Amino acid sequence: MNPKAPAMTPYFQNDVLAKRPYIRIEWCLNAIEHPVLTETQPDGRIRHWVYVEELGKYLRVVTLPDGITLHNAFPDRRFAP
C-alpha cells in the first residue's frame, strides 16, 4: 500500500469504488478535512458531508470510528445543509 494512500476498508475498495467509479479519493479526503457537517452514527461510524462542485451535489463519506478510515461514499440526494 502506498504510504500516502488513505486507509480504506475492503468494502470501500471492493464495493464502493466498483459501484461508483466516478468517486474521487480527494473528494473523500476533503469531506474528512473540511466537512460542512459531521455526525456520529449509533454504531460509532462518522458521517462527513461536503459539496462537490463536479457532482453538483453533496457527497456523504462514512468513516470508521477513527474518523479517517474510508468505509462508504455516495452522493446524498436528501442532504440539505
Buried (B, 14 or more C-beta within 10 A) or exposed (E): EEEEEBEBBEEBEEEBBEEEEEBBBEBBBBBBEEBEEBEEEEEEBBBBBBBBEEEEBBBBBBBBEEEEBBBBBBBBEEBEE
